[in-house]
Amino acid sequence: MPAEGKLRRFHQQLVEAVKHLGPQFARIPVQRSPRFAEGTQEPRPLPGLLFPNLGAGGLSLLDTMELARQLGAAPLLVLSLSSPASPGHNPDLLPLTQDVLASLEFLTANSSSRWGAEREAQGQSQPLPLTHLVVGQDADCSQPWYAQAYQQLGAAVRASFPHLQLLACADLGTLPVMDGWELQAQLDPDTTARLGEALDTYQGKPLSVVLGQPHRLQGTGARPGDSVLAGLMAAARSLVLERHCDRGLLLPAQKPSQPWGKHHSLIVYSATHQPLETPAAQLHHLLRQHQGSLCAK
C-alpha cells in the first residue's frame, strides 16, 4: 500500500493490524510480481488474471517478500497457467515455465547465478527463505490438458529446486509430483461438505486450507449472504477444526455480500452436517480455541 507517495513503503499501522491476526502464510502471485523493483520491466509471459488476489498491485517480488517478513508469515508463491487471452486454451508451457524458474532463481539462488546477481544488485545479497509453492489456481481445471500441463510444470520446478514443496490446488491433489494439497472453499455448503468427505480419502500429504473470495459462493440461503457464510463455516468446521489442520489461512473477501458484524449469524456444520448457528462476534474466539489453525478477522 503506498505511503507518502512511495509505492515501496507500507503503512505500518496496517501492517501491524494484519500481523496481529497471526497469518501463517502470505500468498504471492509470483508471475505478476515484477522482478525489477524500479525501471523498465522486461517482457514476460503472464497467466490470466482470473482472481483479483493474483494481481501484484504494482509491488515487486522483493516488496512482497519483505511484506511477508514483516507480517511474520511464510511466503506462498502461486503459479498459474491460465491463458490471459483465451481461457481454456492450451497454454505454451515453455515460456511460462522458464519465467517461473527465473523468478525462483531470483529469490532463492546465490549471487553467482544470473538472477541471484540481479537480486543482489537490488540490495538483497542473501537468498530469501522459500519453502512452498501453490500450483494450479485458475479456471481451466475442466480442460483436457490441465493436469498434464501442471504435472510438467511441477516436474520442471522439482528438477531445478528440489527443496521446494509443491501444494496442488483443488483437484490437482492426486498428481504424483505434488507434495501437498490446498483445498479452496469457494462453493455452496453442500458441495463443500462433499469436498470435506473427499478429503477423508486423501491421505499421506500435508494440507493447506484456504477460505477465500466468498463473493463467488452460490447457495440457496433464505437471506442474502447466509449461503456464503454457511459455505465458509462448513469448510472451516469440516476441513480445519475436525481434521486438526495445523496450518490455515482466511483470506479477506474481495466483494463480500455482507460485512462481518455482530448481528450476522454464521452457520457451522457439525460432524453429522447439522447446521449450528454461531454469532459472528464469536468466530475469532471459536477458531482460536482449535489449535490456532485458522485466523479470522
Protein Blocks (a to p, Z undefined) as FASTA:
>chain_A
ZZehiakbccfklmmmmmmnopabdcddfklmcfbfgdjdddddddddfblklpgnlpaf
klmmmmmmmnopacdddddfbdfklghiacdfklmmmmmmmmmmmmmmcfkbmklmmmmm
nopabacddfbdcehiafklmpmklmmmmmmmmmmmmmmmmmbccddehjlmmpmkbmbd
cdddfbdfklmmmmmmmmmmmghiacddddehkllpgcjdfbghklmmmmmmmmmmmmmm
mnopabdcddddfbdcbdcdfkbccddddfkopacdddfklmmmmmmmnoolaccZZ
